[in-house]
Amino acid sequence: MNIDTAIKMLQDEKEAGTKSIVMAYWTARAFQVQDDEAWEECASAGDEIDWSGAHEDIQYAIDDNVQMGADPLTPIED
């Protein structure tokens, strides 16, 4: 999706009362390709990926970091 679409989706969530989200994104630069319509078309391929386990994977990562003493509200740095 393009940035304008993402911003619109986030605005809609905010208006619906959502205060926190988990968000992941990749830019064209991460794949060393030009950021143009071709990239947006490639990026939309993520819509076909089975994301059914993503929530559990994210929850596991949060729980694991909390068990190790991390503050769940502090971003984890690379």
Buried (B, 14 or more C-beta within 10 A) or exposed (E): EEEEEEEEEEEEEEEEEEEEEEEEEEEBEEEEEEEEEEBEEEBEEEEEEEEEEEEEEEEEEBEEBEEEEEEEEEEEEE
